[in-house]
Amino acid sequence: MGVAENLARVQERIRAACSRAGRDRDTVQLVAVSKGQPIEAVLLAFAAGQTVFGENYAQELHEKADALPEAEWHFIGALQTNKVKIVVGHSALVHTCDRASLANELSKRAEMKNIVQRVLLEVNVGREPQKGGALPEQVDALHAAVREMERLRCDGLMCIPPPEQDPRPHFRALREMRDRLGLRELSMGMTADFEAAIEEGATIVRIGTAIFGERPRR
Ligand SMILES: Cc1ncc(COP(=O)(O)O)c(C=O)c1O
């Protein structure tokens, strides 16, 4: 199956999940995760109507965003402070702001480029030691710090639940945090669990494999 057919199937599944959840289709944004995929695959998806893409590596994001500036690019990977300068200015939304030092650097670079950078706070909902994300009890303080930064706009929360667990309790916990903080966006749900995420309130789903197939090895 080609990218356009895969995309149409994913769109249909999103529509069905929205309908089951009693939600409007346009309350869920699809980010096509193109990490590791050649630009040709991205162009096929773009030609089929997909306009928003997610990348995990700063340099790859930069190159693809330069090749296809008409698309909207999101940064969804673990972000090192020294890569922030590559990401700011190329990403409409950074999903993975997870610590105050990173927020500070994002803010500094946004100021240098005279822009406001939209961010989500990544939460390590499964408390996995090897994973990025603020721990749930750190989120209030991080949110308070980011709110003080004029060059950042915090739009919501993002999570990647532990792979071997039922994702729903984690999705629910993220939604409760989002509601408590009065934020709008919930970036959650990937190929394996995006329908559950939509039923639990996701406003952004990040889908790679179901659209592009398995990622080529790096
Ligand atoms: C943060 C993040 N979200 C979503 C995805 C897409 O995952 P999948 O290919 O399972 O849809 C990836 C893949 O690497 C990812 O790192």
Ligand as a Chemical Component Dictionary entry (heavy atoms), coordinates in Angstrom:
data_LIG
# 
_chem_comp.id                   LIG 
_chem_comp.type                 NON-POLYMER 
_chem_comp.pdbx_formal_charge   0 
_chem_comp.three_letter_code    LIG 
# 
loop_
_chem_comp_atom.comp_id 
_chem_comp_atom.atom_id 
_chem_comp_atom.alt_atom_id 
_chem_comp_atom.type_symbol 
_chem_comp_atom.charge 
_chem_comp_atom.model_Cartn_x 
_chem_comp_atom.model_Cartn_y 
_chem_comp_atom.model_Cartn_z 
_chem_comp_atom.pdbx_ordinal 
LIG C1 C1 C 0 7.188 11.106 20.061 1  
LIG C2 C2 C 0 6.701 10.218 18.988 2  
LIG N1 N1 N 0 5.404 10.255 18.657 3  
LIG C3 C3 C 0 4.902 9.464  17.683 4  
LIG C4 C4 C 0 5.699 8.597  16.965 5  
LIG C5 C5 C 0 5.067 7.748  15.883 6  
LIG O1 O1 O 0 4.994 6.434  16.281 7  
LIG P1 P1 P 0 4.273 5.330  15.346 8  
LIG O2 O2 O 0 5.199 5.057  14.226 9  
LIG O3 O3 O 0 4.087 4.169  16.266 10 
LIG O4 O4 O 0 2.982 5.898  14.899 11 
LIG C6 C6 C 0 7.051 8.517  17.283 12 
LIG C7 C7 C 0 7.929 7.607  16.559 13 
LIG O5 O5 O 0 9.107 7.578  16.700 14 
LIG C8 C8 C 0 7.563 9.337  18.314 15 
LIG O6 O6 O 0 8.851 9.308  18.669 16 
# 
loop_
_chem_comp_bond.comp_id 
_chem_comp_bond.atom_id_1 
_chem_comp_bond.atom_id_2 
_chem_comp_bond.value_order 
_chem_comp_bond.pdbx_ordinal 
LIG C1 C2 SING 1  
LIG C2 N1 SING 2  
LIG C2 C8 DOUB 3  
LIG N1 C3 DOUB 4  
LIG C3 C4 SING 5  
LIG C4 C5 SING 6  
LIG C4 C6 DOUB 7  
LIG C5 O1 SING 8  
LIG O1 P1 SING 9  
LIG P1 O2 DOUB 10 
LIG P1 O3 SING 11 
LIG P1 O4 SING 12 
LIG C6 C7 SING 13 
LIG C6 C8 SING 14 
LIG C7 O5 DOUB 15 
LIG C8 O6 SING 16 
# 
